[in-house]
Structures are given as structure tokens and as C-alpha cells.
Amino acid sequence: MIPHSLASVTKDDPAFARKRHESVSLSDDEGLIRALSAEHGDALFAHALRLCDGDRQRAEDLVQETLVRAWKHPEALDPDRGSARAWLFTTARHLAIDAWRRREARVGEVVTDAPPEPRAEHDEADRAVEAWTIAEALERLSPAHREVLVECFYRGRSVAEASAVLGVPPGTVKSRTHYAVRALRLVLDEMGVTR
């Protein structure tokens, strides 16, 4: 079924018969759209309806946009380039895919009755317990691992600066830091720290 807005020309209309058997003048925009609508409208709408999962409004919009594209690019409908119906169906499919991609790219809105809960703030007691836990975990590391973590993370030194302070090459600082972090994670896991 063709949308109401596109059904102004019927196959019984004598103008349709003339347009169908004559080559459509590219300057006659209204005639071109009427002829396309009359000849391919029903099939195009059925195709658009399948592409839109049965949503008639979206299918009508898709047919309309497809016909607008045909109006903007009448050279694509030249019989030497292929079937007009195939071009219309392909254009409708591409427009449906583009619309689907636009819908998927949008972030969905979350509607709830309750406002979001405020983030729990760490109080001073939590920070103190966390500092003691980390200090205890650092004590369980080897001296080389502890030194590199203190220099790089607690004193905020770069690899080059930590290298100069510790008297080891920069590559050694990098590898010790890597293994020290892994060892610290294992110690914290053994201590039951889950964060």
C-alpha cells in the first residue's frame, strides 16, 4: 500500500500512461516523482515496511526520503544505468541502515522515579585504614620492589629521576615497577583487600 501523500497519481490516470511510455523529462520534477510513485510506490512501500519492522510511519518517511533522493539524482534513474526500481529499493535499504545506525549511536535515556544516589565519600577514618593497609602490604614486599614503588608512586618521580635516586638503569626501574605492582596486588589479595 502506498502512503496517502504519494497516492496522487493512479495507474488509470492518462498522464501516467504517457509518462510511462515516454522518457520522463528531467526538468519535469513533479512528473518524475508522480510517475515513480505510481509505478513503484506500492512495492517500495511494502519493501520499506519490511525494512522498518512493520512501523508504518517510519516506512512512509523512508519512502518519502527515497523519492526525495530520486528527485535530487534523476540521472540515477536513467534506464541505461539499470532498473529504476532496483535503484529505489537499494536507496531505501541504505537509508534504513543509516537510520538504524543513528538510532544505535544515540545514548538511551534512563528514566527512574528516584534520583541517583550520591557517591559515598570517603571519610578520614576510611583513608587512615586504607593507608595502614597499603603500608603493611608494602612492608611485605622485597626492599627493591618497595623502594621503586615509593619513588615512582609516592614521591611522584619519573623513571629517569627514580633511576638516578636508586642508582639503577631506567629499564630496571620500569621492570621493577611492573613486578612490584604485581607483587603488591598479590599481597593485597592475601590480606583480603577486594578493591
N, C-alpha and C positions, 0 to 999 in steps of 0.2 A: 504494500500500500504506500502510495506517495504522500508526503506531508501536504496538508491543506495549502500551505503557502506556495507550493510548487505545482499545484494541480490546475493552473490557469489554462493550460493547453491540453486538449484531449486528442486522441488518435483519430477521432471523427472530424476534427477541425480541418477544413480545406487548407489552411495555412501550414498545418503540419505536413500534409501530403506534399505540398510544394517544397517545403524546406527539406524534407527527407530525400526527395529525388533530385533536387538541385544541390549544387555545392553551396554551403552556407557562406554568405559573405562575412568576412572577418570584421567588417565595420558594423554589421548589424548585431550588436551585442545582445540586445533583448531577444532577438530572434534566435540567436545561438543558444542562449540559456533555455528559452522555451522549447526549442527542438530537442536539446539534450534531456530536458526534464521529461518531455513527452515520450521520447524513445527509450530512455534508460532509467527514468525516475523510480518506477516500481521496483525494478531489480536492484537498483542502487540502494533504495531504502531498505529492502529486505537484507541486503548484504551488510549495511550499516547497523541494522537491528541485531544481526548476529555478532558483529564486532563489539557492540555495546551491551552484550548480555541481556538483550530484551528491553533495555531502557529506551523508551520511545523518544523522550526529549533529547537525550544525547544523540540518538540516531538521526533525528531531524537536524540537529545542529551539525552533525557530521556531513549529511547530505548537502546542507546549505554551504558549508565551508568547501566541500569538494566542488560544487558548482561555481563558487567564487574563484577557486583556483583555475577551473576551466575557463572562466571569463578572463582571468588575468593572463592565461597562457593559451590562447586559441591555437597557436602553432602546434601544440602538442596533440591536437585533435585531427591533424592532417591525416587523411586515410593512407598516405604513403608511409607514415611512421607507425602504422598499426591501428588496431581497433580502438575506437573511442571508448567503448565500454571497458575494455581491459585497462586503459589509462585511468578512467574514473574509479574503477574498483581498486586499482593499485594506489591511487592517491588517497582514497578513503581509508584504506588499510594503514598507510603511512601516517595519516592524520590521527587515526585511532591509537596507533602506537605512541605517537608524540603526546597525545592527551593522557594516556596511561602513565607515561614516564613523568609528566608534570605532576600528576596526582601522587605518584610514588615518591617524588622528591620532596613534597611538602611534609613538614613535620606535623604529625597528628596532634590535635589539641586534646589535652586531658581535662575532662570536666569532673570535678568532685564536689561533694557537698561541704567538705571540711577543708579549711585552709591547710597548706602544707605545714608540717611540724617544724619548729625552728631547730636548727642544728644544735646538738648538745655541745656546750662549751666546756673545755677542759678547765677545771679549777686548779688552784695551786697544789692541792693535795695529789691530784692525778699526775701533775707534772713532776712532783717530787718522787712519787713512786716509780714513774717511768725512768727518771734519771738514775735512781738507785738500781733499778733492774738492768739498765744499759751498763752502768759502772761495774756491776757484778759480772755481767756477761763479758765485758772487756777484760776483766781480771782472769777469766778462764782461757783467754787466747794466749798464743805464744807472744813473747816480747816483740818480735819483729812485726807480727800482724797488728798488735796493739799500737805500736809506735806509728805505723803507716796510717792507720785509721785516725789516730789522734791528730797527726799532722794534716792530713787531707780533709777530714770532715770537721773536726772540732776547731782546729786553728784556721781552716779555710785556705790552706796553701795550695798552690798549683803543683803539678807533678815536678816541674823544674825546681821550685822552691823547696818542696819536700825532699827532693833528691839531694840538694845542697845541704840541707839540715841533717839528713840521715847519713850522708856520705856514701850513697849508693847510686848507681846509674838510673836514669829516668825509666828505662824499661823494667828495671827491678821494682821500682815504685809502683808502676802500673800492674805488674803481675802480682805483687804482694797485696795490693789493694783489692784486686779481683778475688784472690784466695782468702783474704781476711774477711771480706764481706760474706763469702760463702760460709766460712767458719763461724762467723757471728750469727748468721741465720740458724745454723745447726745448734749452737749453744742456746739461742733463744727458744728454739723448738724444744730442746731438752728441758728448759726451765718452764715450759708450758705457756709461753707467750704466744698468743694466737694472732696478734695484729701485725 
